[in-house]
């Protein structure tokens, strides 16, 4: 009986030790798990086809808007996960909360401000029209009754329609499609922001020329879902954008992508 009692006590002791060991492992696993869930992820959208704001280079997403967002996210401790699709699709995913923001020359408009929270502007965009250099256009008035290409869902198209309803807008899912039709004279002109057009024409030595001055200027900012989380992100972004503006980082990034021009201030 004594031997049996000793044996039972030994077994119970082993069970208790094993239980303690399991608890320690669970605590360690819990610590590891919490470490993983503490990592902050920011889901950001890009067309990846908007040179020089957001585009692919050697298999990597780069560009002015991309670099500004990644710098802000880095300073705030976020890891960025990029979602790539056409512009209209990006805004739809933002509205439904599938992504947190969009880094793709998003202009601030009254209509969009009703749907989304916007950060402070990090750049300013002037919409303008270019045409093939062989064309005789010298004034925006000459585009009345003509066809001008642009990206579907972009504010450039909406501004063009408001600027002159007599201009026929032809929309494309990508910037390349809209620009190539202007280069190949399948349309009379192509509308985009002046800064982006300067960079595109210089990079590709494109046979395009500007017609007149920009017909509208707009603020470019990061949009967020209109809820408490979106408001929190906006406040975080605003603080970092101001820091990047004050220390000259915004200007430096702009000059890197826009042939020395600073689009982060109103000229």
SEKOLLUM-200280 format. One record per residue (C-alpha): residue in three letters; x, y, z. Coordinates in steps of 0.25 Angstrom, whole numbers, padded with zeros to 4 digits, always signed. Example, Ala and Ser with C-alpha at 12.3 -4.5 7.8 and 13.67 -1.06 7.14 Angstrom:
// residues 2
ALA+0049-0018+0031;SER+0055-0004+0029;
This chain:
// residues 267
UNK+0000+0000+0000;UNK+0011+0009+0004;UNK+0018+0007-0010;UNK+0005+0009-0017;UNK+0003+0022-0010;UNK+0017+0027-0013;UNK+0014+0023-0028;UNK+0001+0031-0028;UNK+0008+0043-0022;UNK+0019+0042-0032;UNK+0008+0041-0044;UNK+0001+0053-0038;UNK+0013+0061-0037;UNK+0017+0058-0051;UNK+0003+0062-0056;UNK+0004+0076-0048;UNK+0018+0078-0054;UNK+0013+0075-0068;UNK+0001+0085-0066;UNK+0010+0096-0061;UNK+0019+0093-0073;UNK+0007+0094-0082;UNK+0003+0107-0076;UNK+0016+0113-0078;UNK+0016+0109-0093;UNK+0002+0115-0094;UNK+0007+0128-0088;UNK+0019+0128-0098;UNK+0009+0125-0109;UNK+0000+0136-0105;UNK+0012+0146-0104;UNK+0016+0142-0118;UNK+0002+0143-0123;UNK+0000+0157-0117;UNK+0013+0161-0123;UNK+0008+0158-0137;UNK-0006+0164-0135;UNK+0001+0177-0130;UNK+0007+0179-0144;UNK-0001+0190-0151;UNK-0005+0188-0165;UNK-0010+0199-0174;UNK-0017+0195-0187;UNK-0015+0205-0198;UNK-0020+0205-0212;UNK-0012+0209-0225;UNK-0015+0207-0240;UNK+0000+0205-0242;UNK-0001+0211-0255;UNK-0001+0226-0252;UNK+0013+0231-0255;UNK+0020+0238-0248;UNK+0010+0237-0236;UNK+0008+0222-0235;UNK+0014+0212-0244;UNK+0022+0199-0246;UNK+0037+0199-0248;UNK+0045+0186-0248;UNK+0034+0179-0241;UNK+0032+0189-0230;UNK+0021+0200-0227;UNK+0028+0213-0227;UNK+0024+0228-0230;UNK+0022+0241-0223;UNK+0009+0238-0216;UNK+0014+0224-0212;UNK+0026+0229-0206;UNK+0019+0240-0198;UNK+0009+0230-0193;UNK+0020+0219-0189;UNK+0028+0230-0182;UNK+0016+0234-0174;UNK+0012+0220-0171;UNK+0027+0216-0167;UNK+0027+0228-0157;UNK+0014+0223-0151;UNK+0018+0209-0150;UNK+0009+0203-0161;UNK+0013+0192-0171;UNK+0007+0195-0184;UNK-0001+0185-0192;UNK-0004+0190-0206;UNK-0017+0187-0214;UNK-0016+0190-0229;UNK-0028+0192-0238;UNK-0034+0203-0247;UNK-0037+0216-0241;UNK-0052+0214-0240;UNK-0050+0201-0233;UNK-0041+0207-0223;UNK-0051+0217-0219;UNK-0062+0207-0218;UNK-0053+0198-0209;UNK-0050+0210-0200;UNK-0065+0213-0199;UNK-0068+0199-0194;UNK-0056+0199-0185;UNK-0048+0188-0192;UNK-0036+0197-0192;UNK-0032+0209-0183;UNK-0027+0219-0193;UNK-0023+0222-0207;UNK-0010+0228-0212;UNK-0013+0232-0226;UNK-0015+0247-0228;UNK-0028+0247-0222;UNK-0034+0261-0223;UNK-0042+0267-0212;UNK-0056+0270-0216;UNK-0069+0274-0209;UNK-0075+0261-0214;UNK-0064+0252-0209;UNK-0063+0260-0196;UNK-0077+0256-0193;UNK-0073+0241-0194;UNK-0059+0241-0189;UNK-0050+0248-0178;UNK-0038+0255-0185;UNK-0025+0257-0180;UNK-0018+0271-0181;UNK-0013+0273-0196;UNK+0001+0268-0199;UNK+0001+0273-0213;UNK-0007+0282-0223;UNK-0011+0278-0237;UNK-0015+0287-0249;UNK-0023+0280-0259;UNK-0019+0283-0274;UNK-0021+0277-0288;UNK-0010+0273-0297;UNK-0011+0269-0312;UNK-0002+0263-0322;UNK+0009+0273-0326;UNK+0005+0272-0341;UNK-0009+0278-0337;UNK-0012+0293-0339;UNK-0019+0295-0325;UNK-0014+0307-0318;UNK-0026+0310-0309;UNK-0035+0302-0301;UNK-0047+0308-0308;UNK-0043+0300-0320;UNK-0047+0287-0313;UNK-0062+0290-0314;UNK-0068+0279-0322;UNK-0056+0271-0321;UNK-0052+0258-0313;UNK-0043+0258-0301;UNK-0038+0245-0294;UNK-0037+0243-0279;UNK-0037+0232-0268;UNK-0051+0227-0264;UNK-0055+0232-0250;UNK-0044+0242-0249;UNK-0047+0256-0245;UNK-0040+0262-0258;UNK-0052+0256-0266;UNK-0062+0263-0257;UNK-0055+0276-0257;UNK-0054+0275-0272;UNK-0069+0273-0274;UNK-0072+0285-0264;UNK-0061+0294-0271;UNK-0068+0292-0285;UNK-0080+0283-0287;UNK-0077+0284-0302;UNK-0064+0276-0301;UNK-0067+0261-0303;UNK-0060+0253-0292;UNK-0056+0239-0296;UNK-0052+0230-0283;UNK-0042+0219-0282;UNK-0039+0209-0270;UNK-0024+0213-0270;UNK-0016+0225-0273;UNK-0008+0218-0283;UNK-0020+0215-0292;UNK-0025+0230-0291;UNK-0011+0235-0294;UNK-0008+0226-0305;UNK-0020+0230-0313;UNK-0016+0244-0312;UNK-0002+0240-0317;UNK-0008+0232-0329;UNK-0018+0244-0332;UNK-0030+0235-0329;UNK-0035+0246-0320;UNK-0032+0261-0321;UNK-0027+0263-0307;UNK-0023+0256-0294;UNK-0027+0262-0280;UNK-0018+0260-0268;UNK-0011+0268-0257;UNK+0000+0277-0262;UNK+0011+0271-0253;UNK+0008+0257-0258;UNK+0008+0261-0272;UNK+0021+0268-0271;UNK+0027+0256-0265;UNK+0021+0246-0275;UNK+0025+0255-0287;UNK+0039+0256-0283;UNK+0041+0242-0279;UNK+0036+0236-0292;UNK+0039+0248-0301;UNK+0025+0248-0305;UNK+0020+0256-0317;UNK+0010+0264-0309;UNK+0009+0278-0306;UNK+0001+0287-0296;UNK-0011+0295-0300;UNK-0013+0307-0291;UNK-0012+0308-0276;UNK-0019+0298-0266;UNK-0034+0301-0265;UNK-0035+0297-0251;UNK-0026+0294-0239;UNK-0029+0284-0228;UNK-0024+0279-0214;UNK-0018+0265-0214;UNK-0020+0257-0201;UNK-0022+0244-0195;UNK-0036+0239-0194;UNK-0041+0230-0182;UNK-0054+0223-0179;UNK-0064+0232-0172;UNK-0064+0226-0158;UNK-0056+0226-0145;UNK-0045+0218-0150;UNK-0044+0227-0163;UNK-0044+0239-0154;UNK-0033+0234-0145;UNK-0024+0231-0158;UNK-0027+0245-0163;UNK-0022+0251-0150;UNK-0010+0242-0150;UNK-0007+0246-0165;UNK-0009+0260-0163;UNK+0002+0261-0153;UNK+0012+0254-0161;UNK+0009+0261-0174;UNK+0012+0274-0166;UNK+0025+0269-0161;UNK+0029+0265-0175;UNK+0025+0278-0181;UNK+0033+0286-0170;UNK+0046+0277-0171;UNK+0046+0278-0186;UNK+0043+0263-0189;UNK+0031+0266-0197;UNK+0038+0276-0206;UNK+0050+0266-0208;UNK+0041+0255-0212;UNK+0033+0264-0222;UNK+0046+0269-0228;UNK+0050+0254-0230;UNK+0038+0250-0238;UNK+0034+0263-0245;UNK+0047+0268-0252;UNK+0051+0277-0241;UNK+0037+0284-0239;UNK+0031+0285-0225;UNK+0016+0281-0226;UNK+0014+0281-0211;UNK+0012+0296-0210;UNK+0003+0305-0218;UNK+0010+0313-0229;
